[in-house]
């Protein structure tokens, strides 16, 4: 479908949040289907480091994609590669049989930060194309389409928490289940009212380690271990910890939440010691010594860490983290807050 004449009349722009999480990997069907009897779930918080996708008219028969941190790419629509660094984005365009479009992606989060940015961009793209076609943009179906497209081109099993956080926003516990014979999710918003969301900002902080992040290797090892029968007891523990952590956050018991977060991080370190790099190890030890919880985002191995604890402990931890990051190239504390909104048509 030629989007050039549509976009010449009106460009289409959508923004979505990124996320921090606990209990990730459980959103992959490889894990949650065998663990369904335990009611597995993933906790995440949408952040106002938003990704904005804008669709501009372009040459008929061509697709152009530009994004900060990546080389701009342009291909004939029928030859657009899905194994390219921008392969997911080309796959989304081709899902809509699209051409005659320039997709520009502007992300407020650092590149390769393990905050779910590429999945968020895919959600924003699906929403932008849907909006350009003057169809209703529904968060659940938009997230599902983006997830299925990513799963089809990634070459590794993919979870769905990134897409759901981008589509819905807020603070949620996602329950992974089966409905009508297919994998499904149930959303449990933990703070349906804005005042509680705002209060949460005093109890969390995020740091970017300044190291490009690629999660597939660590994720692949977790998947292969699980498939071979290794560490399944640890994943059962993570299911329980995630549920307890979500409840502690909902009750605003941040001391308990910190203890549970550290317990989960130690289990992950036991399975894959490199889930925290050297900088991550320093940040984690500093948080633990301060009585705060700390954890990598996504599948770890670089990127970002986030911490949770009492407001007073957060105030003490931030300068310590800043000191650790001071000589790390591009590393810094992230200025971000909880974002109650998901997909926004601009």
Steps between C-alpha positions, in 0.01 A plus 500: 500500500636838403493723809646801318166661400354432846796657681519796261160599633595444863802347670439241771685521834474287813700486825530219756694450827787261574517285816691361797407156628529204735409144410587542135560188287187350658311684224651258246264210424790253535488582872146600589319211331673224704466723809135594445391312813705750706328806348822653361520874450729792426510837674584814307491877525453721195743795489454839339810448285270474203564377147331701227441362151405733217397381153595733214424459128786352297576362157241259366625143521762582765526485880735727693567464873704740713573476871750651744788263561451311172598563140209617287383221269297503180391206285254416230196371687513150352869467588489641853706261719367368829846391621628859489564710817170667403345170396219513756398844375500389137292198601239726662474709182459186290229369734298794370622424145647848522725707278535868417581570863785642706484375860686726742560367852597739778571331832553686828665196658870424443576267208522129582410566861286189568195718564296329228558779249492297178179323602350834602589642159324208333186571706515867404541404134201265503293772665622766253413290195164405651426867567608599147243253368238668722443183700451477876825462693430247779790444742453125544482410132774750412735337752407153373573585137836658590592197712409248230699691237805519728474130584491418129829675418707494822644150466460447877192461723349839584301615798213746490546721805681774305216539254235500773678764709530717189135455408339544843746701713478513879616247759374149437527138597447298182364150553592253226234242430306313230160601366304342215787262435764771451750686719342807658556763766304657783591856597498594868557876541667551838440874527184601314512849654762764412595609857635154580693500172662832582599376846675200344748733330659576838574131551677410175806608305657387174856496367635456148832314501604644165560162344320385184265219587406186306267273695467202265805313632394503866138437410609214276698342783202526737279342236745220425552429870126482556441279197768256619342475846753720681408757764126444482480520878659844477239617251229374734659713773502801266127453434432518875740791557342701217151457641618594850694799364195632314292470815767679707513789252120518491497522882786753479717277719822605332730336755350160420502579129874573521573168672299309241667678210845411630394140547393483135823663384710248695311212337566645155868550587521138606363388161695752289775691687548741208142626526670785689817641347772657716319832526175324576667301777626821660158662483329189636738466796460869587121470495497182706730655761263796523196276560363564150411248234673513162453312178599508135228585249394258228746215463794690647858468384540878487254779438308621805449417866217622716464517876212508745484588870385756751509863390776580750711205383452609138630845589813338646547253215486746210828680581671164551384383159608829346846451652525149355394622154715812492781352287287266288461622143145632441378348829260707709193495720185516292259786551176309464165464672215253497283555193129425552430522126566245229434564131453869424392625158677831442 
